């Protein structure tokens, strides 16, 4: 079967989606990756066939420009800006051009990034089977647990459930600019959709999250097509990143990163640098991304190495602690190495991931609005000196090793599509009861 993958054109989505596409390809499926021009280097690095679309609307170099507006935002403003200024153009262009790419490539089924909201209207219109993949933290549309936009703790009281439901309503309001594009498209296509149901267009074949079940809040309300898998990374298929390895001193290593999108608040980096500078017995590698010029950060402590980009997984393999924005990929990559975290959630699903970091005892978090040097020092000392955090992180390292998320997700997709199954000679059988 020929399977098409479509992802949002940013690293936190492309890395897990290309890893899954690689796994599908290794199992004997024919795979093509349909994406914006700026996705091509990541897709080519994964040794996948790349098919560009929406080139006129989003020529090469445009994604960094359109995403740049969120770099210095935080909280719900990040999501509001993205759904108002960024995603409508991406959705409109994809709805227009994806059908022709499906016809051109002969794709028989689609694996869609679930955060590319309403793109599934295209396969629904064409009668093409599709599966959803949650590269960011999945949304619970039942209200049993808080949506990932919020750092609310797990609570089953009636008051908390009411709060969760109100949170879902707010999510719906934030997504309104995208719904305003989706609804007329669906009407023109003759699709009858209950727009009062936030999960109405979610795949009924498979909706797969790369979060392990063990890392989520308890929730008995998932629909039959929802599956937990495990992290979608395999240490391969990514663009090579140069790094000054000779600058590492052998001291206990702290890796720090605020991701690749909402990473433009220079004062947060200064706080991190000042706090870590007070621990000369450790060394930190701080990755600041491309939205910050390291020269504006002032004096860099002698125990810190500041770079724009870093080979994250390789550094986490050496790290004893991670300072993170609580992006799902960095969080799962840290846990895969048994590394506890101090989280500073900024936007998108990061508050919800941070809440789970605290709930499961693998770290602590501080809201970016409450961040001070003293508060960060307190959390760093707590996580570094209390062995319970490392014990819990190592528990999740073992969980992740056993879940084999890529194999689980690939088998679920194959069974859902009736595609090639079990063609990877190195693959072991996996248990598919993951809801």
Secondary structure, DSSP 8 states (H G I E B T S, - for coil): -EEEEE--SSHHHHHHHHHHHHHHHHTT-EEEEEE-GGGHHHHHHTT-EEEE--TTTS-TTHHHHHHGGGTT--THHHHHHIIIIIHHHHHHHHHHHHHHHHHHHT--EEEEETTSTTTTHHHHHHT-EEEEEESS----TTSSS--TTS------SHHHHHHHHHHHHHHHHHTHHHHHHHHHHHHHHT----TTSTTTTS-SS-EEESS-GGGS---S---TTEEE------S-SS------GGG--SSEEEEEE--SSS---HHHHHHHHHHHHT-TTEEEEEE--SSS-GGGG----TTEEEESS--HHHHHTTEEEEEE---HHHHHHHHHTT-EEEE---STTHHHHHHHHHHTTSEEE--GGG--HHHHHHHHHHHHH-HHHHHHHHHHHHHHHHH-HHHHHHHHHHHHHT---S--TT---------
